């Protein structure tokens, strides 16, 4: 079965292809000739994930899936949420981290989560899968591994930031891994 992943990130594609096995053949946006910027105008992760996946299904007539991920901080009412990548006004990770740390100064409740929502459109039917990694916002950035908000996020049950963890440790608890795991299990049931 062919499935299009709404990404051009080969690393992400290889990771998911490995999880799906040989029963599925994954393709990227460039593999199907999609050069358009995928729409993401929703105000929730669910809406953004659905919007870009539906665009592919409607305009390219393919079975496909796409994801959206956000950092949600309880004390900030779920911010940055869908604005995670541009929270500081730019895509610069250090600027985004500094803004979160500044906004969180003096706030005791530091609970937060990374959340991924995947939308799968298969033969016109829509399915969504969610993965969550609960944790806390640190008082300062720590560690050099990873990217994005990893230096200021400590997963629940751990004594260090995600930026201090190995790739294997992160992947074992990752919100993205959990969401994709649910989708893979769903697809395997349908074979």
SEMIMAR-232366 format. One record per residue: residue number from 1; residue in one letter; x, z, y of N, C-alpha, C in turn. Coordinates in steps of 0.001 Angstrom, whole numbers. Atoms other than C-alpha are relative to their C-alpha. Example, Ala and Ser with C-alpha at 12.3 -4.5 7.8 and 13.67 -1.06 7.14 Angstrom:
2
- num|residu|n.x|n.z|n.y|ca.x|ca.z|ca.y|c.x|c.z|c.y
- 1|a|890|0|-1190|12300|7800|-4500|900|0|1200 .
- 2|s|-820|-60|-1190|13670|7140|-1060|-770|730|1090 .
end
This chain:
191
- num|residu|n.x|n.z|n.y|ca.x|ca.z|ca.y|c.x|c.z|c.y
- 1|x|839|0|-1182|0|0|0|886|0|1247 .
- 2|x|-715|46|-1272|1285|-907|3488|-635|957|995 .
- 3|x|441|-905|-1054|1041|1677|6249|919|-179|1199 .
- 4|x|-794|95|-1218|2181|1331|9858|55|1377|650 .
- 5|x|-221|-1264|-687|3669|4404|11522|182|-325|1483 .
- 6|x|-40|276|-1439|3124|4439|15307|1272|558|627 .
- 7|x|-1301|-412|-511|6830|4826|16042|987|-1146|-172 .
- 8|x|-1138|876|254|10053|2887|16347|1214|828|-396 .
- 9|x|-1070|-915|391|12103|5913|15316|267|-158|-1496 .
- 10|x|-353|282|1408|13811|4812|12084|235|1287|-799 .
- 11|x|-257|-1265|700|14871|8386|11241|-1314|634|-467 .
- 12|x|1319|-538|360|11257|9588|11322|-608|-819|-1141 .
- 13|x|565|902|1011|10218|6557|9275|626|266|-1374 .
- 14|x|-702|-239|1273|12869|7169|6580|-416|1336|-607 .
- 15|x|405|-1333|459|11902|10855|6367|-1376|-50|-675 .
- 16|x|1357|95|547|8228|10021|5779|-25|-904|-1224 .
- 17|x|-56|908|1154|9032|7114|3431|488|752|-1235 .
- 18|x|-532|-798|1103|11049|9522|1274|-1086|905|-575 .
- 19|x|1075|-899|450|8096|11938|1124|-1110|-763|-709 .
- 20|x|1089|787|584|5603|9168|285|384|-672|-1319 .
- 21|x|-429|667|1226|7692|7544|-2438|-283|-1493|39 .
- 22|x|55|1464|54|7513|3942|-3584|-1414|-576|-44 .
- 23|x|1382|505|32|3713|3706|-3737|-448|-535|1357 .
- 24|x|348|414|-1349|3636|3134|26|1193|-684|653 .
- 25|x|-1034|683|-772|5581|726|2203|-295|235|1470 .
- 26|x|204|-318|-1410|5977|2001|5752|634|-1048|899 .
- 27|x|-514|903|-1014|6453|-203|8783|-60|691|1357 .
- 28|x|3|-525|-1371|7283|606|12409|-773|-952|896 .
- 29|x|652|853|-994|5739|-821|15561|714|-1344|115 .
- 30|x|-739|1261|-141|8524|-3396|15878|-153|-886|-1235 .
- 31|x|192|781|1229|8001|-4447|12240|-1257|-861|62 .
- 32|x|1250|784|-93|4477|-5637|13135|-100|-764|1320 .
- 33|x|-23|741|-1257|5488|-7110|16500|-706|685|1154 .
- 34|x|663|-742|-1078|3896|-4376|18616|1043|417|1031 .
- 35|x|-924|-340|-1081|5766|-4194|21924|-711|732|1131 .
- 36|x|764|-689|-1045|2967|-2624|23993|307|1502|-24 .
- 37|x|-71|-1460|-101|3204|941|25233|-1314|532|-574 .
- 38|x|1229|-524|601|731|2857|23060|-672|977|956 .
- 39|x|712|-882|-929|-1981|4630|25067|-2|1454|-463 .
- 40|x|89|-1444|247|-1870|8429|25298|-567|647|1252 .
- 41|x|619|-524|-1218|-4352|9422|27986|-878|1217|-268 .
- 42|x|832|-1148|358|-6116|12223|26102|550|1297|548 .
- 43|x|-435|-1312|-469|-5956|15864|27159|192|988|-1145 .
- 44|x|-309|-828|1169|-5496|17164|23602|928|-790|-919 .
- 45|x|-856|664|985|-3024|16411|20820|-837|-877|-923 .
- 46|x|899|752|874|-5951|15283|18658|-388|-1328|650 .
- 47|x|439|1200|-714|-7133|12808|21311|1131|-1015|144 .
- 48|x|-1138|915|-139|-3665|11335|21927|382|-642|-1324 .
- 49|x|-330|519|1327|-2913|10970|18242|-1015|-1055|-434 .
- 50|x|1068|942|344|-6267|9267|17693|87|-1268|846 .
- 51|x|5|1152|-901|-5958|7002|20732|1064|-1034|-377 .
- 52|x|-1035|988|315|-2631|5447|19802|-182|-594|-1397 .
- 53|x|221|519|1349|-3531|5126|16114|-1151|-992|-11 .
- 54|x|1157|901|-90|-6888|3553|16924|383|-1325|664 .
- 55|x|-499|1212|-651|-5140|1070|19231|639|-923|-1037 .
- 56|x|-653|807|1048|-2989|-96|16294|-1011|-574|-981 .
- 57|x|1006|446|972|-5925|-270|13892|-871|-1108|586 .
- 58|x|894|968|-643|-8099|-2183|16378|685|-1322|329 .
- 59|x|-657|1214|-480|-5548|-4668|17729|890|-687|-1027 .
- 60|x|-881|599|1002|-3351|-5221|14683|-643|-37|-1384 .
- 61|x|752|14|1259|-5943|-4686|11934|849|500|-1180 .
- 62|x|-879|-580|1020|-3649|-2400|9898|-454|1415|-346 .
- 63|x|109|-1420|335|-3872|869|8017|1205|661|661 .
- 64|x|-1087|-558|-796|-1794|3199|10168|-186|1488|268 .
- 65|x|62|-1390|-429|-989|6677|11391|935|224|1171 .
- 66|x|-814|-386|-1137|405|8282|14509|-109|1492|199 .
- 67|x|6|-1449|-200|1260|11771|15620|200|339|1466 .
- 68|x|-300|-558|-1308|1388|13877|18744|342|1464|-231 .
- 69|x|-493|-1361|170|3196|17179|19101|80|689|1341 .
- 70|x|-120|-762|-1226|3125|19928|21673|418|1435|-253 .
- 71|x|-299|-1426|-11|4407|23390|22462|-1159|667|720 .
- 72|x|1137|-707|-587|1501|25757|23133|353|1480|159 .
- 73|x|-369|-1382|-310|2192|29092|24845|-1274|768|347 .
- 74|x|1244|-761|-166|-583|31683|24601|-209|506|1422 .
- 75|x|135|-586|-1334|99|33404|27949|-246|-1046|1082 .
- 76|x|203|1087|-968|-78|30006|29687|-1231|-825|-346 .
- 77|x|1232|697|355|-3434|29054|28180|226|-1262|-816 .
- 78|x|-290|1162|842|-1823|26608|25750|933|-1011|631 .
- 79|x|-981|906|-621|519|24936|28244|1339|161|-694 .
- 80|x|180|1306|-600|2533|22774|28184|-892|-953|-802 .
- 81|x|947|799|786|431|21288|25319|296|-1485|32 .
- 82|x|-194|1458|-8|-60|17538|25766|1038|-432|1035 .
- 83|x|-1010|323|-1005|2333|17669|28734|1394|482|-395 .
- 84|x|-1256|-559|490|5172|19050|26591|1218|-832|396 .
- 85|x|-1167|851|-250|7514|16076|27033|348|-99|1485 .
- 86|x|-207|169|-1440|7087|16012|30846|-331|1257|792 .
- 87|x|473|-1226|-634|6395|19659|31669|632|245|1377 .
- 88|x|-696|-210|-1278|8979|19765|34468|-169|-1181|942 .
- 89|x|132|1213|-799|7972|16348|35763|940|-1094|-464 .
- 90|x|-901|1002|575|10681|14591|33759|105|246|-1505 .
- 91|x|-195|-156|1449|11616|14073|30103|1260|794|-326 .
- 92|x|-1257|-722|204|14799|16124|30584|-275|1358|-658 .
- 93|x|252|-1215|786|14820|18880|27941|455|1259|732 .
- 94|x|-499|-1181|-707|16950|21278|30003|-936|385|1144 .
- 95|x|938|-270|-1099|14575|20932|32981|-1301|594|-527 .
- 96|x|1228|-528|601|11553|21510|30729|194|1442|-454 .
- 97|x|-292|-1366|456|13179|24605|29193|100|956|1180 .
- 98|x|-132|-858|-1183|14110|25987|32611|-1365|311|603 .
- 99|x|1331|-233|-575|10533|25533|33844|-773|1026|-828 .
- 100|x|707|-965|856|9080|27380|30826|561|1404|224 .
- 101|x|-615|-1321|-183|11582|30249|31233|-362|589|1364 .
- 102|x|367|-458|-1352|10809|30463|34965|-1458|470|37 .
- 103|x|1427|-335|6|7029|30471|34445|-261|1254|-838 .
- 104|x|202|-1134|917|7365|33062|31656|678|1294|459 .
- 105|x|-688|-1203|-500|9474|35511|33715|-989|1133|184 .
- 106|x|824|-1189|-161|7978|38987|33466|-1249|38|-873 .
- 107|x|1183|22|872|5317|37974|30934|376|595|-1359 .
- 108|x|-290|-667|1269|5226|40249|27891|-425|-795|-1226 .
- 109|x|498|775|1142|3099|38123|25567|732|-1334|-47 .
- 110|x|-825|1197|82|5585|35457|24493|-333|-850|-1235 .
- 111|x|363|756|1206|3744|34137|21437|-318|-1452|356 .
- 112|x|148|1442|-213|3701|30365|21101|9|-692|-1353 .
- 113|x|-50|781|1233|3515|27598|18546|344|-1437|336 .
- 114|x|-119|1447|-25|4650|24071|17967|-1133|-506|-881 .
- 115|x|1117|537|774|1696|22001|16779|82|-1518|-21 .
- 116|x|35|1450|185|1587|18461|15382|-1351|-390|-560 .
- 117|x|1236|570|529|-1574|16435|14836|290|-1454|-376 .
- 118|x|-154|1370|482|-1448|13262|12744|-1388|-589|-200 .
- 119|x|1224|739|273|-4249|10721|12763|354|-1147|-929 .
- 120|x|-160|1070|979|-4478|8407|9766|-1269|-836|22 .
- 121|x|1148|894|111|-6761|5373|9811|239|-886|-1210 .
- 122|x|-119|676|1284|-7273|3998|6328|-1310|-718|-282 .
- 123|x|1202|811|245|-9726|1154|5729|-1126|359|981 .
- 124|x|972|-289|-1049|-11435|2018|9019|-441|1450|96 .
- 125|x|367|-1424|-18|-11894|5716|8152|1098|811|695 .
- 126|x|-935|-816|-778|-10283|8348|10405|153|1385|-622 .
- 127|x|-330|-1321|551|-8541|11466|9065|1049|630|915 .
- 128|x|-1014|-690|-787|-6572|14108|10966|576|1175|-785 .
- 129|x|-738|-1059|682|-3955|16576|9703|801|771|1043 .
- 130|x|-669|-851|-979|-2456|19524|11574|1087|826|-677 .
- 131|x|-1080|-878|443|821|21389|11163|392|919|1138 .
- 132|x|-315|-1000|-1029|1742|24584|13011|1233|796|-413 .
- 133|x|-1120|-926|174|4950|26580|13403|-147|1057|1088 .
- 134|x|185|-1093|-950|4206|29938|15049|1336|640|346 .
- 135|x|-1226|-667|-419|6838|31795|17022|-139|617|1366 .
- 136|x|-66|-698|-1276|7904|33209|20362|936|-734|956 .
- 137|x|-881|544|-1035|9436|32062|23638|1048|1071|319 .
- 138|x|-1097|-922|-289|12842|33686|24163|142|199|1507 .
- 139|x|-249|-281|-1420|14049|35137|27477|1016|-981|581 .
- 140|x|-1010|978|-452|16887|32589|27645|299|-977|-1131 .
- 141|x|-344|1031|983|18081|29437|25889|1193|451|-828 .
- 142|x|-1062|-388|918|20227|30077|22800|157|-1080|-1068 .
- 143|x|-265|962|1070|21898|27626|20419|160|-1422|502 .
- 144|x|-316|1379|-406|22984|23999|20467|-518|-1051|-973 .
- 145|x|517|954|985|21343|22415|17402|-1401|-440|397 .
- 146|x|1358|456|-252|18249|20302|17713|-177|-553|1395 .
- 147|x|326|638|-1268|16508|19111|20833|-1248|647|588 .
- 148|x|1237|-478|-616|13606|19750|23195|24|1492|277 .
- 149|x|178|-1432|-270|12405|23339|23298|655|895|-1059 .
- 150|x|-621|-784|1074|14405|24452|20228|823|1194|493 .
- 151|x|-811|-1142|-445|16804|26663|22276|-802|1196|528 .
- 152|x|774|-1132|-552|13964|28787|23718|-1123|437|-940 .
- 153|x|1071|-319|949|11727|28982|20617|578|665|-1237 .
- 154|x|-400|-710|1219|12188|31566|17852|-1186|-1|-952 .
- 155|x|1099|26|966|10041|30898|14755|-303|1399|-529 .
- 156|x|450|-1274|568|8023|33803|13387|741|259|-1310 .
- 157|x|-699|-365|1228|9947|35667|10681|1494|-281|37 .
- 158|x|-1426|314|-132|13375|34565|11962|585|794|1153 .
- 159|x|-655|-785|-1038|15938|36335|14127|850|-866|916 .
- 160|x|-757|903|-860|17304|33246|15879|-869|-1175|439 .
- 161|x|756|1136|-519|16152|30244|17853|83|-1185|-961 .
- 162|x|-54|1222|813|15393|26873|16269|1300|-754|248 .
- 163|x|-1252|679|-329|18530|25610|18027|1203|657|-671 .
- 164|x|-1068|-665|752|20585|28055|15912|-172|-208|-1502 .
- 165|x|305|220|1408|19107|26865|12611|549|-1343|-471 .
- 166|x|-422|1281|562|20324|24145|10274|-1205|-935|-61 .
- 167|x|1073|992|113|18312|20945|9952|-881|323|-1209 .
- 168|x|755|-340|1213|17285|22024|6445|-932|1177|239 .
- 169|x|832|-1164|-317|16015|25400|7690|-1179|-406|875 .
- 170|x|1061|447|-908|14051|23751|10501|-1036|-840|-730 .
- 171|x|925|885|716|12557|21087|8251|-906|774|-952 .
- 172|x|784|-787|956|11373|23740|5792|-1203|678|659 .
- 173|x|1081|-717|-696|9169|25403|8447|-648|-820|1110 .
- 174|x|426|834|-1115|8544|22521|10837|-1483|-323|2 .
- 175|x|1383|407|-222|5085|21817|12246|-207|-1437|-458 .
- 176|x|94|1413|373|5757|18111|11701|34|-147|-1518 .
- 177|x|-100|27|1461|6799|18657|8080|-1308|446|-633 .
- 178|x|1255|-524|550|3644|20674|7448|-1141|-1001|152 .
- 179|x|1062|989|-222|1339|18053|8992|198|-1213|-913 .
- 180|x|-261|1158|858|3025|15179|7145|-205|344|-1473 .
- 181|x|231|-436|1380|2908|17193|3925|-1471|-79|-370 .
- 182|x|1448|80|240|-882|17427|4238|-447|-1457|-142 .
- 183|x|374|1405|85|-1142|13688|4868|494|-621|-1306 .
- 184|x|-561|531|1249|1131|12854|1931|-842|444|-1190 .
- 185|x|838|-506|1105|-914|15079|-393|-1338|-726|-29 .
- 186|x|1265|731|-91|-4112|13377|824|166|-1423|-547 .
- 187|x|-231|1381|442|-2658|9892|233|262|-44|-1506 .
- 188|x|-294|-33|1439|-1365|10827|-3230|-1268|164|-814 .
- 189|x|1285|-189|673|-4868|11967|-4218|-799|-1288|-87 .
- 190|x|777|1233|-81|-6242|8569|-3256|592|-1140|-815 .
- 191|x|-623|1076|812|-3868|6550|-5458|-666|-134|-1344 .
end
